[in-house]
Amino acid sequence: MKTAMQEMFEELYAHSFEIPIGLLAKCEELMAKEKEQIVNAYKEGCSDSILDESTDEERAEQYYKETYTNPDRDENGRI
C-alpha cells in the first residue's frame, strides 16, 4: 500500500521530463512530513503498549514500514 504522496511522486517522476525538478524535491519533502504525521497519529492511538516491551516509536516505525513500504500489500494493507 502506498500513501497518496508516494503515488503522486511516482506519477510526477514518470513524467519528470515535463515536471520542474523543484516540484519533485518538494514532493519528497512532503512525503517525509506525511510519514511523520502517520507515525505520530499511530503513536497517539497506540493502546497495545502494556504488554509490549518495544517503545511507541519502534511500534510506530514498524507500522509505517509494514503499511506503506511493502509493495506486496494491497490498498487495505493485506499481502
N, C-alpha and C positions, 0 to 999 in steps of 0.2 A: 504494500500500500504506500502511496506517495502523498505528501501534503500537496495542497493546492499550489504553493510556491514552487515546490520541486517540479510539478508538472509544467508550470509556466516557464521555469528556467529551461527545461528540456525543449519546449516549443520554441522559445526565443533562440536557444543555442542552435537548433536545427536550421534556423533562418539567420544565422549570425552575419552573413554577408550583407544583410539588409538592415540589421539592428546596430545602433551605436554601441560600441564596446562599453561605454559608461553605463548603459542600461543593464547590460549583463552583470557588471560589477555591482550595481545597486541591487539587482535580484539576488546575488549571492549574499550580500549584506542582510537583506530582508529574510533570507532563509535561516540565517544564524539567529536573527531576532525571533523568528517564528519557532525555532527549536527551543529557545529559552522560554518562550511563552507556554509551549506544550509541556515542557519539563516542570515549570512552575505550577501549572494547572494540575498536573498529576500529583505533585508533592502536596499541594493544598488539599486534594481529595483523597490522599492516601490514608487508608484506615487499616491496612493489613500489617502494620509495623510492630504490633505487640509481640508476636511470636517469631518474627523475622529478625535475624541479627544484622542484616545489612542496613545501611543508612537510607534515609529517604532519597538522598541524592543518587545513590547507587541504583535503587529501585526505579527512580525516575529515568535515569540514563538507560537502564535496561529496557524499560517500557518503550522509550523513544526508539531505541535500536530495533527492537522486535517489531514495532508497529510501523515505523516509517523508513527503515533502511533495508528491509528484506524484500527483494524484488519478486520473490515467490509468493508473497501474500496477495490476497485479493482485496477488493475495496472494503471488506468487513474485517480485515486483519487476519484472515484464515489462510493457512498454507494449502 
